[in-house]
Amino acid sequence: MSEINRIINEVNSSMAMEGMPLTDADKERIRLSLISKEQYQKILKELIIKHSA
């Protein structure tokens, strides 16, 4: 298992314990964020806008 998949699985496990498992979209956002700093910045801005409205 790759390091990225391990991180995603650990986050998903923690969230699932709180009754909020990650969606496929959440997992993909995490994957992209870990692969690319540019993608991380883009995703961060999108989430801030989405949750600030």
Secondary structure as UniProt FT lines:
FT   HELIX           3..17
FT   TURN            18..19
FT   HELIX           24..35
FT   HELIX           37..52
//
